[in-house]
Structure formats: C-alpha cells, structure tokens
Amino acid sequence: MPSFTKVLLTGADGQLANAIKRTAPESCEIIALGRNDLDICDGANVSKVLLAHHPDCVINGAAYNLVDKAEIDGAADAFAINAIGVAHLTRHCKMQDIPLVHFSTDFVFDGHKKSPYTETDCTGPLSVYGASKLAGENITLSSSDMNYVVRVSRLFGPIKIKENSAGQKPTGNFPLTMLKLAASHSQIRVVNDQIGTPSYTPDLAKVLWQLLEKGAGGLFHLSNSGEVAFDEYARTIFEIAKVDCEVIGISSAEYNAPAKRPLYSTLSQQKLHQTGIQPLRPWRDALEEYLKNIPTKMAGHA
C-alpha cells in the first residue's frame, strides 16, 4: 500500500482539484500549483518544478474543458493542454519514477450504448474535446503501469466564481448555471436526451484518495450513483432549491450546440467496487448537500 507524503497537484484552482486539496490525508503534503506556477504545456517548466519539489505522486487537475469553444476554434488549444501537456507530465514523472494521476471524461464515448460504460468498452469521441481527452488517456496509460486515468462526469461542487463586468456565468457547474439563469428567467430550455451521472467533487475526491491507497494503477470510472437526463436534473435542482422556474425539455438536435455530446454516457462503477471501494451515494443526495451549503449570492438570488 503506497503512502504518499508529498503530492504535487496541477490546475489547483479547479473544482475537482479544490476538493482533492480539502480531502487530502493529514499526513500528506499537498503542493498545489495553478497555471501561473506550473504551465504543463511548457516541458522545461514541468521538469524544473518536479525537480524542485521531488513529489512522490503527481495529480493532474489541469485541463481544457471548453467543449464548444474547442469545436469552433479548432483542436490546437484543447490538444495543447489535454494531450501535449499531459505528455510533458508523463515523461518527467517517468524519469523520476513517480505515478501520475490524470482525469478524463465520459465524452470519450459515442453514447450509442444503453447501459453503463465499462473501462473495457470501445471509445469513440464525437467532439474535438473528447478526442483530446482520449489522447491524454492513451499517453498516460502507455507511459507507465503506475499511472492512473480516472474518468469522471458532470462535475459540480464548491467553486470560486469570477465574474466580469457583464456578469459572466459559471462554467463547468450545471447547478450554479441553472440557478443563475433562473434568477432572470421564468422559463428555460434544457436538453432532454442526454443521460449521465452528475458527480459531486468532494465525494469523488474522497474516493480518489482511497483508490490511490490501493496502488493499482490503470483506468477507472468514478462518479456518483444513478443517472438522469439534463432537463430532469434541472427540475431537481429547482425543486431542492425551491426556485420557481419552468424547464422545457428539447432535443440535442434542436439545441444545436457546436460540439456533439454522447446521448448516453453513464459510467459503470463495477471495476472500482471490485477494488474494495464502496459505491458512491446517489447523485441527488449529494446535490441536496451541495445546494444547502452554497451562498445565496452565488446562486444569483442576492
């Protein structure tokens, strides 16, 4: 059983990275670095930082996750961070004989399956973003048997909201986005044919630390339990938050986002459970906890 005493965390300002910091074992020193401290796209910078800190594990929280922007602007930025940056990390981690933990996404699948995806199912990304994440997976797993790739889905959790003068909406956090929209709309349209599992970052982070204790390495799926379409997810958010806003379900074709999403992308937890880790609680239970604890002003109702 590995006992990590010093873990270097990249992309430290992200939702999942913040949860990883907060749930780390007391015996573990977390070196949390944002992009200004470590740009994973700069191989020389990666080498310099790893040699300076000598961590015994690296967790990569850095990612490009602007799904539609990647489709509009092209693959360069997404692949620079999600693939080339990951290659820099794997190379220098391997040189120092330390494991790398890298996060991927349910968007590596095409959504044609009707039951939860396992780690052995064939991939088939529909978007530039999904393709860039799959490239990062392959780079990570081919570099060392010690490395982990952890696929996650529909993250929500504590987040720092940075708003510009125009009141920019939060990205990558569906509950907050819905509550912000409901503050100025009596009715919103949400896709009704994309099914998957919302996942609470503190729950995922706690299980990640359990997984690292196993020392298994490899590819794992990690999410809360259950599944839901986005329109019903939005209705559940408003029900729990006691917000009066009507949700109109529309098809993905009608919504017509620049990037295609898988219509079904629930992740199977079977492999994770086979390692001795208990199933995560249902997504609705986690959502209730989250909504009870977010400040009213963050939800757009100040």
N, C-alpha and C positions, 0 to 999 in steps of 0.2 A: 504494500500500500504506500503510494508516494506521500510525502509530507512536504508540501511546498511552503517555504518560509519567505520567499520573495517572488511576487508575481508582477510582471510589467503589463499594464493594461493600456492599449492604444484606443484612440477615439473615446476618451474618458468622459466626454460631455454628453454622450448619447443616452437614450432611455435605458437600454439594457446594461450598458457599462456602469451607469449610476447605481443600478440595482446590484450589480456584481460587487461594487465597492462597499455598499452598505451591508451586504450579507457575508462578506469575507470572514473566515475564521480569525479569531483574535490573535492567533499565533502567526498569521500570515501578513507580511508587509506588502501593501499594495502601492506600486509606483504608477500613479495614474497620470497619463500624458495625453493632452489634447493635440490638435494638429499643429499648433504653434510650437509645441515641444518636440513632436515627432511626426514628420511627414513621411508616411510609409512609401510614397511614390519616389522618394529620394533614397536610393540604395546606400549611398555613402553616409547619409544621416542615420539610417537604420543601423548600420554597422557601428557607428560611433556611439549611439545611445545604448545599444546592447552591451558593448564592451565596457561602457562607463558604469552600468548598473549591475551587470552579472546576475540577471534574474534566473530562477530555476524553472520558470514557465512564462510563456507569453500568451495573453488572451487578446485577440484582435477584435476590438469593438469599432474600428474604423470601417466605414462603408459608404458607398454611393447608393442612395435609395430613392432618388427622384425618378420614379418609373416612367412617367410620361415625358419628362424632360429628356431622358436618355433616348427615347424613341424619336423625338422631334429634332434634337441637336446632333444625334449620331452617337456612335459607340465609344468615342475616344475617352471621354471623362469617366464613364462607367467602368471601362476596362482598365483604365489607368489605376483606379483605386481598388476595384474588386478583383482584379487579376494580376496586373503587373506589381502593384504594391504588395499583394499577398506573396508574390514570388520573391520579392526582396526579403520579406519576413521569413519565409520558409528557408531560404538559402542561408541566412545568417543564424537562424535558430539551429539549423542542422550543423553548421560549423561549430557551434557551441554546445551541441548535444543536449538541447533542451526542447521540450514539446511546445507546439503551437496549437492554440485553440482558435478555430475560425468559425464564424457564423454564416450560415446560408439561409435559404428561403424556400417556401413551398412553391415559389414561382419557377422553380426548375422543372416542374411538371406541366404537362399539357392539359390536364383537367378532364381527360376523357374517361378516367376510371370512375366507378360509382361506389367504391369502398375505400377506406383509408389507405393512403400510400405508405408502403414499407420502404426500408432503406435499400432493398434489392430491386425495387421497381425501376423500369426504364425511365429515364428523364427525357424531356422534350420541351424546353422553354419556348414560350410564344413571343417573348419580348427581348429587346436588347439587354435590359436589366437582368432578366432571368438567365440569359446566355452568359453575361459577365459573372454572375454569381456561380454558375456551374463551372466556369473556367477556374474560378478561385478554389472551388471544391477539389477539382482534379489536381491542381497544383499542390494543394495542401496534403492530400492523401497520398500522392505519388512521391512526395519528398521524404516522408518518414512514417514508420509504423507507430511512432509515439504520438503523432499529431491527431487532433480531433477536428471533425467538421460536425457542427451542430445546426441542423435545420430548424428554424423557428417560423412562426406565422402570426400575422396580425397583432403585432405588439401594442400594448398600452400599459401605461404606468406613470409614476411621478416623472415630470419633465419640466425643464426650465423654459418658459415661454418668452421668446424675444420678439417683440412687435416693433415694426417700423411705424412711421407716421401714418401710414394708411391702415394700420390695424391688421397686419398680416396674420392669417390663421395658422394654427399649429400644424405641422406636418408629421405624419407617422404616428398619429394618436387619434384613432377614429372617435372614441367617446368625446374628447375635447372638441374635435372638429364639429361633431353633431351638435353639441351644446352651444358652441359659438354661433352656428347657423340658426339654431332655434331661438336665439336671443333676438334675431332680427327678421325671422320668417315664421309665418304661421303654418307653412306647408313646405316640405322639401321632397325632392325626388331622390330615391336611393335604389341601386340595382338589386334585383330580387333573385338573380340566377347564379350568383357566385357564392358557393358554400365552402366554409372552412371553419377554423377554430380561433377565436380571439384568445390571446395569451398574455397573462399578467407578468410583467417583468420581474417583480420580486419573487414570485413563485418559481419562475424559470431559473433565476439566479441561485436560489437555494438548492435546487436540484442539480444545477451545473456543478456546484462545489461537491455534492455527493458523487457525481459521476467522475470527477477528477480524482477523488479518493480511490476509486476502483482501479485507476491506472490502465484502463483497457485500450484506449486509443481507438480511432476509427470513426465511422459515420453513425450519427444518432439523430433521431427525431425527438423534438421536445416542444410540447405545448400543453395547455390546459385540456381538460376532458370535454367531450361534446363537440357539436358543430352547429352552425347557424348561417343562414343567408344574411347578407348585409342589411336588407330592409328590416328584417325581424330583429336584427342586432340593434339597429337604430331605435326601433319601437321599445325594446327592452331598456335601453339607456334612458329614454324619456319617461318610461314607467317608473323606474327606480328613482330617477331624479325629480319625479313629479313635475315634469315640464309638459306644457300643452302645445304640442306641435304634431301636425298630421304628416305621416310618412306615406308617400305614394310610390309603390313598387314599379320599377321599369326594368326592361331587359338591358343587358350589356350592349346589345346592338343599338338600342335606342339611345343609351347614354353616349355611346360612340367615343370612348376615350382613345387617345392616340396609341396607347400600348394595349395589346390584348392581355387579359388575365385568364388564368385557368378557371373554368366554371366550377370545378370541384377540386379542392386541394387539402382536405383533411389529412393530417399526418398520423400514422399509426404509432402508438407508444409501446408496441409489443417488445421490441428489442431492448428498450430502456428498462422495461419491467423485468426482463429476463436477467438483467444485471443485479436485481435485488432492490431496485428503487420503486417505491410505491407510486401508483398513479397520481397525477396532479388533480386537484379539486376541479369541479365543473367551472367553466368559464363564467357562468352567471354569478356564482358565489364570489369569485374573485372580482368581478365587475362591481358587485354591491359594496364590497370593502373599499374599492378604489373610489367610487363616487361619493361615499360617505366622508372621505378624507381629503378631497380636493377643495381648495379655497373657492368660494363662490365667484370671486372676481376672475379666476382662471376659466371658469365655465361661461363667462360672458354675461353674467347676470348681476354685475355690481351696480 
